[in-house]
Amino acid sequence: MSHEQWESLCDGCGKCCRIQYLDETDSMLMQTDVACRLLDTDSLRCTDYENRLSKVPDCVQITPQTLKDYYWLPESCAYKTVARGEDLPSWHHLLSGDPELIHKEGHSLQGKLVSERDVHEEEIEDRIIQWIAITD
């Protein structure tokens, strides 16, 4: 698979661009409703994708080689789906031809996130909305 093909797998769900905290002591992932400051919370696309890694220290570059390191990605992630050898869901833009279908069918975080730019840093931890037990 070429780099361009791999990159095209991203369905724009926004789930990997929310601020999350990992409590390694309790093996818990704490997810917030706060999105990275570079994420456009309407389109759920990065506003500076090419420079994101230098602008956001916690941003990750998901590749076939690094995917296993990002065990916290949701099971619905297209990268994980393909890596498991499974078919993409029918709402995925590469199958449906409609990049908005993921939002229309409720598989994304569109309308559920606020931007980090609009939240004081000390308030982000107060916006934890979900705790997930980590088992890698």
C-alpha positions in Angstrom: 0.0 0.0 0.0 1.4 3.4 -0.9 1.7 6.3 1.5 -1.2 8.1 -0.3 -3.4 5.0 -0.1 -2.7 4.6 3.6 -3.4 8.2 4.3 -6.7 8.0 2.4 -7.9 5.4 5.0 -8.6 8.1 7.6 -12.3 8.5 7.8 -12.3 11.8 9.6 -14.0 10.5 12.8 -12.0 12.9 15.0 -11.6 10.3 17.7 -7.8 10.3 17.6 -7.7 14.1 17.8 -9.4 14.5 21.1 -7.3 15.2 24.2 -6.9 12.1 26.2 -4.9 11.2 29.3 -3.4 7.8 30.1 -3.3 6.7 33.7 -0.7 4.0 33.5 -1.1 3.1 37.2 -4.7 2.1 36.7 -4.4 1.3 33.0 -7.2 3.7 32.2 -7.6 6.0 29.2 -9.5 9.1 30.1 -11.1 10.8 27.1 -12.3 14.4 27.0 -14.6 16.3 24.8 -11.8 18.7 23.9 -10.2 18.5 20.5 -6.7 19.4 19.5 -6.3 23.1 18.7 -5.6 22.2 15.1 -8.7 20.2 14.5 -11.6 22.0 12.8 -14.4 20.8 15.0 -17.0 21.2 12.2 -15.2 19.2 9.4 -13.1 17.1 11.8 -10.1 17.7 9.6 -6.7 19.0 10.7 -6.2 22.7 9.8 -2.4 22.2 9.3 -2.0 18.5 8.7 1.5 18.9 7.0 2.9 20.7 10.0 0.9 19.2 12.8 3.8 17.1 14.3 5.9 20.2 14.9 3.1 22.3 16.2 1.4 19.7 18.5 4.0 17.7 20.5 1.5 15.0 21.4 0.3 14.5 17.8 1.0 11.1 16.3 1.8 9.9 12.9 0.0 6.6 12.3 1.8 4.3 9.9 1.6 0.5 9.3 4.7 0.2 11.4 3.6 2.4 14.3 -0.1 1.3 14.4 0.6 -1.3 17.1 1.9 1.4 19.4 -1.4 3.2 19.3 -3.5 0.6 21.1 -5.8 3.4 22.3 -7.2 4.1 18.9 -10.9 3.0 18.7 -11.7 -0.4 17.2 -13.6 1.4 14.5 -10.5 3.1 13.2 -10.0 2.3 9.5 -6.3 1.8 10.0 -7.0 -0.9 12.6 -9.8 -2.4 10.5 -7.5 -2.8 7.5 -4.6 -4.1 9.7 -7.0 -6.8 11.0 -7.7 -7.8 7.5 -11.4 -6.8 7.8 -13.5 -4.9 5.3 -14.2 -1.2 5.8 -17.7 -0.4 6.9 -20.2 0.6 4.3 -20.3 4.3 5.5 -16.5 4.7 4.9 -15.8 7.3 2.2 -13.7 5.0 0.1 -16.7 2.7 -0.3 -19.6 5.1 -0.2 -18.0 7.9 -2.1 -19.5 10.3 0.5 -17.1 11.7 3.0 -20.0 13.1 5.0 -21.7 9.8 5.5 -19.7 9.0 8.6 -21.1 12.1 10.2 -24.7 11.6 8.9 -24.7 8.1 10.4 -23.3 9.2 13.7 -19.9 7.4 13.6 -17.9 10.5 14.2 -17.5 13.1 16.9 -18.9 15.9 14.8 -20.9 18.2 17.0 -19.5 16.6 20.1 -16.2 18.4 20.6 -15.0 21.8 21.6 -11.7 23.2 20.5 -8.7 23.3 22.8 -8.5 27.0 21.8 -11.8 27.6 23.6 -11.0 25.9 26.9 -8.5 27.0 29.5 -5.7 24.4 30.0 -6.5 23.9 33.6 -10.1 23.1 32.8 -9.4 20.3 30.3 -9.2 17.6 32.9 -12.6 18.6 34.2 -14.0 17.7 30.7 -13.2 14.0 31.0 -16.3 12.2 29.6 -15.2 8.6 29.4 -12.9 6.2 31.1 -11.7 3.1 29.2 -9.8 0.2 30.6 -6.7 -0.4 28.6 -5.7 -3.9 27.7 -3.0 -4.1 25.0 
